[in-house]
Amino acid sequence: MIRSQQLDRPALRLHISKRVRRQALVPLRSAAADKLSLIAGYQAMALINQDIARIFTPCEEEAERRLTKFRRTQH
């Protein structure tokens, strides 16, 4: 059995840069800030979705007209 006096304890020296120390002191984002950023993201996506719908609606309407015409000719 090894006795504690016989163990060689390693001498560890860590160098932490000033930049890393400063980053460690920066507070983490709060849950409220995360929710606000999600809200902003959803608002931006809503505008994008409106544009997509506006652009593709005429194409979808034309496709529906052609499909309806095709179905009528099949019966």
Legacy VTK file of the C-alpha trace (Angstrom):
# vtk DataFile Version 3.0
C-alpha trace
ASCII
DATASET POLYDATA
POINTS 75 float
0.000 0.000 0.000
1.319 3.430 -0.930
1.524 5.944 1.823
0.555 9.563 1.182
4.073 10.752 2.099
5.522 8.684 -0.702
3.365 10.198 -3.428
4.967 12.798 -5.618
2.393 15.467 -6.135
2.721 17.132 -9.504
3.317 20.846 -9.475
0.801 22.282 -11.892
1.064 25.823 -13.082
-1.643 27.214 -15.257
-1.271 30.401 -17.191
-4.558 32.118 -17.919
-4.311 35.085 -20.210
-5.843 38.442 -19.351
-8.257 38.074 -22.242
-9.549 34.748 -20.914
-9.825 36.171 -17.401
-11.867 39.101 -18.725
-14.137 36.752 -20.643
-14.700 34.704 -17.504
-15.919 37.817 -15.733
-18.476 38.686 -18.416
-21.905 37.670 -17.096
-23.797 35.042 -19.016
-26.777 36.151 -21.046
-29.946 36.197 -19.079
-33.006 34.163 -19.963
-34.866 37.410 -20.689
-32.231 38.447 -23.236
-32.507 35.027 -24.893
-36.300 35.377 -25.108
-35.999 38.841 -26.617
-33.579 37.588 -29.254
-35.977 34.736 -30.089
-38.843 37.217 -30.446
-36.748 39.381 -32.765
-35.830 36.314 -34.812
-39.459 35.215 -35.134
-40.471 38.719 -36.207
-37.797 38.713 -38.888
-38.903 35.284 -40.099
-42.525 36.453 -40.243
-41.540 39.199 -42.682
-39.562 36.737 -44.784
-42.492 34.305 -44.822
-44.856 37.078 -45.941
-42.545 37.883 -48.844
-42.303 34.216 -49.820
-46.089 33.834 -49.721
-46.553 37.016 -51.772
-44.106 35.819 -54.414
-45.336 32.226 -54.700
-49.115 32.768 -54.403
-49.579 33.569 -58.119
-47.568 30.478 -59.049
-49.658 28.288 -56.768
-52.858 29.769 -58.144
-51.762 29.028 -61.702
-50.818 25.466 -60.749
-54.250 25.007 -59.132
-56.012 26.322 -62.263
-54.051 23.951 -64.503
-54.683 21.009 -62.180
-58.402 21.783 -62.074
-58.504 22.025 -65.888
-56.616 18.718 -66.194
-58.990 16.975 -63.798
-62.037 18.199 -65.757
-60.644 16.783 -68.996
-60.042 13.387 -67.370
-63.710 12.815 -66.473
LINES 1 76
75 0 1 2 3 4 5 6 7 8 9 10 11 12 13 14 15 16 17 18 19 20 21 22 23 24 25 26 27 28 29 30 31 32 33 34 35 36 37 38 39 40 41 42 43 44 45 46 47 48 49 50 51 52 53 54 55 56 57 58 59 60 61 62 63 64 65 66 67 68 69 70 71 72 73 74
